[in-house]
Amino acid sequence: MVETILVFALIPLAIYGAVSLATLRSKFSGAQRYRPGQPWEHPPQWWSANPEGVGTSRIQPAADGTGTTAKGGARGNW
């Protein structure tokens, strides 16, 4: 009877407890998080997935100077 309770109750409870403590560890670490409504106390930071491409345009001017060579739009004719 004791072995059955140990195998089917205490071991799974120990595993669940270990997993729950591991997931809640970051919550109790004490690092403050920003919450809406709080003042922002850090310098502004812009994020870009491609920092090398910031400020560059993929649209090239037309050779005759009449506009651009961009295609596409709502119809999707590329």
Jmol script that loads the backbone (N, CA, C; Angstrom):
load data "model"
ATOM      1  N   MET A   1       0.811  -1.184   0.000  1.00  0.00           N
ATOM      2  CA  MET A   1       0.000   0.000   0.000  1.00  0.00           C
ATOM      3  C   MET A   1       0.865   1.264   0.000  1.00  0.00           C
ATOM      4  N   VAL A   2       1.906   1.297   0.797  1.00  0.00           N
ATOM      5  CA  VAL A   2       2.779   2.466   0.881  1.00  0.00           C
ATOM      6  C   VAL A   2       3.507   2.674  -0.437  1.00  0.00           C
ATOM      7  N   GLU A   3       3.956   1.599  -1.044  1.00  0.00           N
ATOM      8  CA  GLU A   3       4.650   1.720  -2.330  1.00  0.00           C
ATOM      9  C   GLU A   3       3.719   2.254  -3.411  1.00  0.00           C
ATOM     10  N   THR A   4       2.464   1.862  -3.395  1.00  0.00           N
ATOM     11  CA  THR A   4       1.497   2.336  -4.386  1.00  0.00           C
ATOM     12  C   THR A   4       1.275   3.839  -4.224  1.00  0.00           C
ATOM     13  N   ILE A   5       1.095   4.291  -3.012  1.00  0.00           N
ATOM     14  CA  ILE A   5       0.901   5.722  -2.771  1.00  0.00           C
ATOM     15  C   ILE A   5       2.144   6.501  -3.169  1.00  0.00           C
ATOM     16  N   LEU A   6       3.306   5.955  -2.867  1.00  0.00           N
ATOM     17  CA  LEU A   6       4.552   6.619  -3.223  1.00  0.00           C
ATOM     18  C   LEU A   6       4.691   6.759  -4.727  1.00  0.00           C
ATOM     19  N   VAL A   7       4.421   5.703  -5.450  1.00  0.00           N
ATOM     20  CA  VAL A   7       4.611   5.715  -6.905  1.00  0.00           C
ATOM     21  C   VAL A   7       3.552   6.557  -7.597  1.00  0.00           C
ATOM     22  N   PHE A   8       2.281   6.407  -7.199  1.00  0.00           N
ATOM     23  CA  PHE A   8       1.205   7.059  -7.935  1.00  0.00           C
ATOM     24  C   PHE A   8       0.786   8.416  -7.377  1.00  0.00           C
ATOM     25  N   ALA A   9       1.273   8.818  -6.223  1.00  0.00           N
ATOM     26  CA  ALA A   9       0.856  10.105  -5.652  1.00  0.00           C
ATOM     27  C   ALA A   9       2.043  11.009  -5.334  1.00  0.00           C
ATOM     28  N   LEU A  10       2.980  10.557  -4.546  1.00  0.00           N
ATOM     29  CA  LEU A  10       4.047  11.439  -4.082  1.00  0.00           C
ATOM     30  C   LEU A  10       5.064  11.784  -5.171  1.00  0.00           C
ATOM     31  N   ILE A  11       5.432  10.830  -5.987  1.00  0.00           N
ATOM     32  CA  ILE A  11       6.397  11.113  -7.059  1.00  0.00           C
ATOM     33  C   ILE A  11       5.818  12.099  -8.071  1.00  0.00           C
ATOM     34  N   PRO A  12       4.572  11.889  -8.568  1.00  0.00           N
ATOM     35  CA  PRO A  12       4.012  12.910  -9.479  1.00  0.00           C
ATOM     36  C   PRO A  12       3.859  14.280  -8.818  1.00  0.00           C
ATOM     37  N   LEU A  13       3.473  14.315  -7.537  1.00  0.00           N
ATOM     38  CA  LEU A  13       3.375  15.606  -6.848  1.00  0.00           C
ATOM     39  C   LEU A  13       4.734  16.280  -6.736  1.00  0.00           C
ATOM     40  N   ALA A  14       5.768  15.526  -6.501  1.00  0.00           N
ATOM     41  CA  ALA A  14       7.113  16.094  -6.436  1.00  0.00           C
ATOM     42  C   ALA A  14       7.532  16.651  -7.795  1.00  0.00           C
ATOM     43  N   ILE A  15       7.197  15.948  -8.861  1.00  0.00           N
ATOM     44  CA  ILE A  15       7.533  16.431 -10.213  1.00  0.00           C
ATOM     45  C   ILE A  15       6.769  17.717 -10.524  1.00  0.00           C
ATOM     46  N   TYR A  16       5.463  17.737 -10.230  1.00  0.00           N
ATOM     47  CA  TYR A  16       4.674  18.955 -10.454  1.00  0.00           C
ATOM     48  C   TYR A  16       5.198  20.120  -9.618  1.00  0.00           C
ATOM     49  N   GLY A  17       5.582  19.841  -8.397  1.00  0.00           N
ATOM     50  CA  GLY A  17       6.126  20.894  -7.541  1.00  0.00           C
ATOM     51  C   GLY A  17       7.429  21.455  -8.080  1.00  0.00           C
ATOM     52  N   ALA A  18       8.309  20.564  -8.561  1.00  0.00           N
ATOM     53  CA  ALA A  18       9.588  21.024  -9.105  1.00  0.00           C
ATOM     54  C   ALA A  18       9.378  21.866 -10.362  1.00  0.00           C
ATOM     55  N   VAL A  19       8.465  21.445 -11.227  1.00  0.00           N
ATOM     56  CA  VAL A  19       8.195  22.199 -12.450  1.00  0.00           C
ATOM     57  C   VAL A  19       7.560  23.552 -12.114  1.00  0.00           C
ATOM     58  N   SER A  20       6.638  23.573 -11.164  1.00  0.00           N
ATOM     59  CA  SER A  20       6.000  24.845 -10.814  1.00  0.00           C
ATOM     60  C   SER A  20       6.991  25.807 -10.170  1.00  0.00           C
ATOM     61  N   LEU A  21       7.885  25.318  -9.349  1.00  0.00           N
ATOM     62  CA  LEU A  21       8.897  26.194  -8.771  1.00  0.00           C
ATOM     63  C   LEU A  21       9.858  26.722  -9.831  1.00  0.00           C
ATOM     64  N   ALA A  22      10.183  25.886 -10.808  1.00  0.00           N
ATOM     65  CA  ALA A  22      11.081  26.336 -11.875  1.00  0.00           C
ATOM     66  C   ALA A  22      10.426  27.413 -12.735  1.00  0.00           C
ATOM     67  N   THR A  23       9.129  27.310 -12.975  1.00  0.00           N
ATOM     68  CA  THR A  23       8.462  28.312 -13.806  1.00  0.00           C
ATOM     69  C   THR A  23       8.175  29.593 -13.044  1.00  0.00           C
ATOM     70  N   LEU A  24       7.974  29.515 -11.747  1.00  0.00           N
ATOM     71  CA  LEU A  24       7.682  30.703 -10.953  1.00  0.00           C
ATOM     72  C   LEU A  24       8.940  31.387 -10.438  1.00  0.00           C
ATOM     73  N   ARG A  25      10.091  30.803 -10.667  1.00  0.00           N
ATOM     74  CA  ARG A  25      11.340  31.360 -10.165  1.00  0.00           C
ATOM     75  C   ARG A  25      11.577  32.775 -10.693  1.00  0.00           C
ATOM     76  N   SER A  26      11.303  32.996 -11.968  1.00  0.00           N
ATOM     77  CA  SER A  26      11.540  34.328 -12.535  1.00  0.00           C
ATOM     78  C   SER A  26      10.570  35.355 -11.965  1.00  0.00           C
ATOM     79  N   LYS A  27       9.394  34.926 -11.556  1.00  0.00           N
ATOM     80  CA  LYS A  27       8.414  35.850 -10.982  1.00  0.00           C
ATOM     81  C   LYS A  27       8.881  36.354  -9.621  1.00  0.00           C
ATOM     82  N   PHE A  28       9.572  35.526  -8.887  1.00  0.00           N
ATOM     83  CA  PHE A  28      10.027  35.898  -7.551  1.00  0.00           C
ATOM     84  C   PHE A  28      11.451  36.438  -7.544  1.00  0.00           C
ATOM     85  N   SER A  29      12.040  36.650  -8.709  1.00  0.00           N
ATOM     86  CA  SER A  29      13.429  37.093  -8.759  1.00  0.00           C
ATOM     87  C   SER A  29      13.604  38.545  -8.300  1.00  0.00           C
ATOM     88  N   GLY A  30      12.550  39.318  -8.292  1.00  0.00           N
ATOM     89  CA  GLY A  30      12.637  40.681  -7.805  1.00  0.00           C
ATOM     90  C   GLY A  30      12.902  41.711  -8.880  1.00  0.00           C
ATOM     91  N   ALA A  31      13.059  41.306 -10.125  1.00  0.00           N
ATOM     92  CA  ALA A  31      13.266  42.269 -11.205  1.00  0.00           C
ATOM     93  C   ALA A  31      11.965  43.023 -11.461  1.00  0.00           C
ATOM     94  N   GLN A  32      12.042  44.344 -11.453  1.00  0.00           N
ATOM     95  CA  GLN A  32      10.846  45.131 -11.664  1.00  0.00           C
ATOM     96  C   GLN A  32      10.476  45.137 -13.124  1.00  0.00           C
ATOM     97  N   ARG A  33       9.185  45.083 -13.387  1.00  0.00           N
ATOM     98  CA  ARG A  33       8.672  45.113 -14.740  1.00  0.00           C
ATOM     99  C   ARG A  33       7.885  46.396 -14.949  1.00  0.00           C
ATOM    100  N   TYR A  34       7.817  46.814 -16.203  1.00  0.00           N
ATOM    101  CA  TYR A  34       7.013  47.991 -16.529  1.00  0.00           C
ATOM    102  C   TYR A  34       5.550  47.581 -16.548  1.00  0.00           C
ATOM    103  N   ARG A  35       4.736  48.377 -15.930  1.00  0.00           N
ATOM    104  CA  ARG A  35       3.292  48.187 -15.941  1.00  0.00           C
ATOM    105  C   ARG A  35       2.657  49.422 -16.573  1.00  0.00           C
ATOM    106  N   PRO A  36       1.600  49.257 -17.342  1.00  0.00           N
ATOM    107  CA  PRO A  36       0.945  50.411 -17.950  1.00  0.00           C
ATOM    108  C   PRO A  36       0.538  51.429 -16.891  1.00  0.00           C
ATOM    109  N   GLY A  37       0.778  52.669 -17.195  1.00  0.00           N
ATOM    110  CA  GLY A  37       0.470  53.751 -16.272  1.00  0.00           C
ATOM    111  C   GLY A  37       1.663  54.215 -15.464  1.00  0.00           C
ATOM    112  N   GLN A  38       2.713  53.429 -15.403  1.00  0.00           N
ATOM    113  CA  GLN A  38       3.913  53.845 -14.686  1.00  0.00           C
ATOM    114  C   GLN A  38       4.747  54.751 -15.581  1.00  0.00           C
ATOM    115  N   PRO A  39       5.491  55.669 -15.009  1.00  0.00           N
ATOM    116  CA  PRO A  39       6.370  56.506 -15.841  1.00  0.00           C
ATOM    117  C   PRO A  39       7.513  55.671 -16.415  1.00  0.00           C
ATOM    118  N   TRP A  40       7.904  55.991 -17.635  1.00  0.00           N
ATOM    119  CA  TRP A  40       9.008  55.289 -18.298  1.00  0.00           C
ATOM    120  C   TRP A  40      10.299  55.964 -17.884  1.00  0.00           C
ATOM    121  N   GLU A  41      11.185  55.233 -17.219  1.00  0.00           N
ATOM    122  CA  GLU A  41      12.406  55.813 -16.656  1.00  0.00           C
ATOM    123  C   GLU A  41      13.659  55.423 -17.415  1.00  0.00           C
ATOM    124  N   HIS A  42      13.522  54.995 -18.639  1.00  0.00           N
ATOM    125  CA  HIS A  42      14.667  54.557 -19.429  1.00  0.00           C
ATOM    126  C   HIS A  42      14.768  55.415 -20.687  1.00  0.00           C
ATOM    127  N   PRO A  43      15.951  55.496 -21.302  1.00  0.00           N
ATOM    128  CA  PRO A  43      16.063  56.276 -22.539  1.00  0.00           C
ATOM    129  C   PRO A  43      15.266  55.623 -23.670  1.00  0.00           C
ATOM    130  N   PRO A  44      14.746  56.422 -24.607  1.00  0.00           N
ATOM    131  CA  PRO A  44      13.995  55.837 -25.715  1.00  0.00           C
ATOM    132  C   PRO A  44      14.901  54.960 -26.580  1.00  0.00           C
ATOM    133  N   GLN A  45      14.329  53.920 -27.100  1.00  0.00           N
ATOM    134  CA  GLN A  45      15.110  52.984 -27.909  1.00  0.00           C
ATOM    135  C   GLN A  45      14.246  52.532 -29.076  1.00  0.00           C
ATOM    136  N   TRP A  46      14.806  52.657 -30.264  1.00  0.00           N
ATOM    137  CA  TRP A  46      14.130  52.174 -31.457  1.00  0.00           C
ATOM    138  C   TRP A  46      14.620  50.779 -31.755  1.00  0.00           C
ATOM    139  N   TRP A  47      13.724  49.921 -32.190  1.00  0.00           N
ATOM    140  CA  TRP A  47      14.091  48.554 -32.511  1.00  0.00           C
ATOM    141  C   TRP A  47      13.829  48.296 -33.975  1.00  0.00           C
ATOM    142  N   SER A  48      14.764  47.635 -34.604  1.00  0.00           N
ATOM    143  CA  SER A  48      14.604  47.248 -35.996  1.00  0.00           C
ATOM    144  C   SER A  48      15.147  45.844 -36.160  1.00  0.00           C
ATOM    145  N   ALA A  49      14.460  45.034 -36.927  1.00  0.00           N
ATOM    146  CA  ALA A  49      14.920  43.677 -37.162  1.00  0.00           C
ATOM    147  C   ALA A  49      16.152  43.664 -38.052  1.00  0.00           C
ATOM    148  N   ASN A  50      16.354  44.737 -38.814  1.00  0.00           N
ATOM    149  CA  ASN A  50      17.493  44.823 -39.712  1.00  0.00           C
ATOM    150  C   ASN A  50      18.154  46.185 -39.517  1.00  0.00           C
ATOM    151  N   PRO A  51      19.041  46.327 -38.520  1.00  0.00           N
ATOM    152  CA  PRO A  51      19.634  47.642 -38.265  1.00  0.00           C
ATOM    153  C   PRO A  51      20.468  48.168 -39.416  1.00  0.00           C
ATOM    154  N   GLU A  52      21.036  47.282 -40.241  1.00  0.00           N
ATOM    155  CA  GLU A  52      21.835  47.751 -41.378  1.00  0.00           C
ATOM    156  C   GLU A  52      20.957  48.387 -42.447  1.00  0.00           C
ATOM    157  N   GLY A  53      19.680  48.002 -42.484  1.00  0.00           N
ATOM    158  CA  GLY A  53      18.793  48.496 -43.522  1.00  0.00           C
ATOM    159  C   GLY A  53      17.969  49.699 -43.115  1.00  0.00           C
ATOM    160  N   VAL A  54      18.173  50.227 -41.923  1.00  0.00           N
ATOM    161  CA  VAL A  54      17.396  51.372 -41.469  1.00  0.00           C
ATOM    162  C   VAL A  54      17.757  52.578 -42.316  1.00  0.00           C
ATOM    163  N   GLY A  55      16.744  53.216 -42.838  1.00  0.00           N
ATOM    164  CA  GLY A  55      16.954  54.424 -43.621  1.00  0.00           C
ATOM    165  C   GLY A  55      17.147  54.157 -45.105  1.00  0.00           C
ATOM    166  N   THR A  56      17.269  52.925 -45.500  1.00  0.00           N
ATOM    167  CA  THR A  56      17.396  52.622 -46.924  1.00  0.00           C
ATOM    168  C   THR A  56      16.034  52.266 -47.483  1.00  0.00           C
ATOM    169  N   SER A  57      15.856  52.513 -48.751  1.00  0.00           N
ATOM    170  CA  SER A  57      14.586  52.234 -49.403  1.00  0.00           C
ATOM    171  C   SER A  57      14.789  51.211 -50.496  1.00  0.00           C
ATOM    172  N   ARG A  58      13.836  50.314 -50.634  1.00  0.00           N
ATOM    173  CA  ARG A  58      13.909  49.326 -51.714  1.00  0.00           C
ATOM    174  C   ARG A  58      13.338  49.879 -53.016  1.00  0.00           C
ATOM    175  N   ILE A  59      12.646  51.001 -52.941  1.00  0.00           N
ATOM    176  CA  ILE A  59      12.057  51.588 -54.137  1.00  0.00           C
ATOM    177  C   ILE A  59      13.129  52.394 -54.846  1.00  0.00           C
ATOM    178  N   GLN A  60      13.414  52.044 -56.073  1.00  0.00           N
ATOM    179  CA  GLN A  60      14.454  52.709 -56.851  1.00  0.00           C
ATOM    180  C   GLN A  60      13.804  53.718 -57.807  1.00  0.00           C
ATOM    181  N   PRO A  61      14.428  54.862 -58.016  1.00  0.00           N
ATOM    182  CA  PRO A  61      13.871  55.827 -58.971  1.00  0.00           C
ATOM    183  C   PRO A  61      13.978  55.292 -60.400  1.00  0.00           C
ATOM    184  N   ALA A  62      13.014  55.686 -61.216  1.00  0.00           N
ATOM    185  CA  ALA A  62      13.008  55.247 -62.612  1.00  0.00           C
ATOM    186  C   ALA A  62      14.168  55.885 -63.368  1.00  0.00           C
ATOM    187  N   ALA A  63      14.622  55.207 -64.411  1.00  0.00           N
ATOM    188  CA  ALA A  63      15.769  55.695 -65.185  1.00  0.00           C
ATOM    189  C   ALA A  63      15.442  57.008 -65.900  1.00  0.00           C
ATOM    190  N   ASP A  64      14.178  57.200 -66.307  1.00  0.00           N
ATOM    191  CA  ASP A  64      13.838  58.423 -67.030  1.00  0.00           C
ATOM    192  C   ASP A  64      13.454  59.565 -66.088  1.00  0.00           C
ATOM    193  N   GLY A  65      13.448  59.339 -64.782  1.00  0.00           N
ATOM    194  CA  GLY A  65      13.173  60.396 -63.823  1.00  0.00           C
ATOM    195  C   GLY A  65      11.705  60.731 -63.672  1.00  0.00           C
ATOM    196  N   THR A  66      10.816  59.903 -64.202  1.00  0.00           N
ATOM    197  CA  THR A  66       9.382  60.207 -64.146  1.00  0.00           C
ATOM    198  C   THR A  66       8.708  59.684 -62.883  1.00  0.00           C
ATOM    199  N   GLY A  67       9.380  58.937 -62.121  1.00  0.00           N
ATOM    200  CA  GLY A  67       8.745  58.386 -60.921  1.00  0.00           C
ATOM    201  C   GLY A  67       9.577  57.244 -60.380  1.00  0.00           C
ATOM    202  N   THR A  68       8.913  56.218 -59.993  1.00  0.00           N
ATOM    203  CA  THR A  68       9.596  55.076 -59.434  1.00  0.00           C
ATOM    204  C   THR A  68       9.262  53.827 -60.232  1.00  0.00           C
ATOM    205  N   THR A  69      10.050  52.812 -59.996  1.00  0.00           N
ATOM    206  CA  THR A  69       9.821  51.537 -60.675  1.00  0.00           C
ATOM    207  C   THR A  69       9.051  50.569 -59.780  1.00  0.00           C
ATOM    208  N   ALA A  70       8.464  51.087 -58.697  1.00  0.00           N
ATOM    209  CA  ALA A  70       7.716  50.224 -57.773  1.00  0.00           C
ATOM    210  C   ALA A  70       6.500  49.653 -58.452  1.00  0.00           C
ATOM    211  N   LYS A  71       6.289  48.383 -58.254  1.00  0.00           N
ATOM    212  CA  LYS A  71       5.107  47.709 -58.797  1.00  0.00           C
ATOM    213  C   LYS A  71       4.376  47.044 -57.654  1.00  0.00           C
ATOM    214  N   GLY A  72       3.200  46.583 -57.939  1.00  0.00           N
ATOM    215  CA  GLY A  72       2.428  45.890 -56.915  1.00  0.00           C
ATOM    216  C   GLY A  72       1.168  46.657 -56.642  1.00  0.00           C
ATOM    217  N   GLY A  73       0.839  46.812 -55.413  1.00  0.00           N
ATOM    218  CA  GLY A  73      -0.366  47.522 -55.031  1.00  0.00           C
ATOM    219  C   GLY A  73      -1.460  46.549 -54.645  1.00  0.00           C
ATOM    220  N   ALA A  74      -2.705  47.031 -54.731  1.00  0.00           N
ATOM    221  CA  ALA A  74      -3.837  46.243 -54.271  1.00  0.00           C
ATOM    222  C   ALA A  74      -4.068  45.012 -55.140  1.00  0.00           C
ATOM    223  N   ARG A  75      -3.705  45.087 -56.415  1.00  0.00           N
ATOM    224  CA  ARG A  75      -3.936  43.954 -57.302  1.00  0.00           C
ATOM    225  C   ARG A  75      -2.848  42.905 -57.188  1.00  0.00           C
ATOM    226  N   GLY A  76      -1.702  43.256 -56.667  1.00  0.00           N
ATOM    227  CA  GLY A  76      -0.617  42.300 -56.494  1.00  0.00           C
ATOM    228  C   GLY A  76       0.086  41.965 -57.785  1.00  0.00           C
ATOM    229  N   ASN A  77       0.112  42.864 -58.741  1.00  0.00           N
ATOM    230  CA  ASN A  77       0.850  42.626 -59.981  1.00  0.00           C
ATOM    231  C   ASN A  77       2.298  42.998 -59.770  1.00  0.00           C
ATOM    232  N   TRP A  78       3.110  42.015 -59.550  1.00  0.00           N
ATOM    233  CA  TRP A  78       4.506  42.244 -59.246  1.00  0.00           C
ATOM    234  C   TRP A  78       5.289  41.998 -60.502  1.00  0.00           C
TER     235      TRP A  78
END
end "model"
wireframe off; spacefill off
backbone 0.3
color backbone group
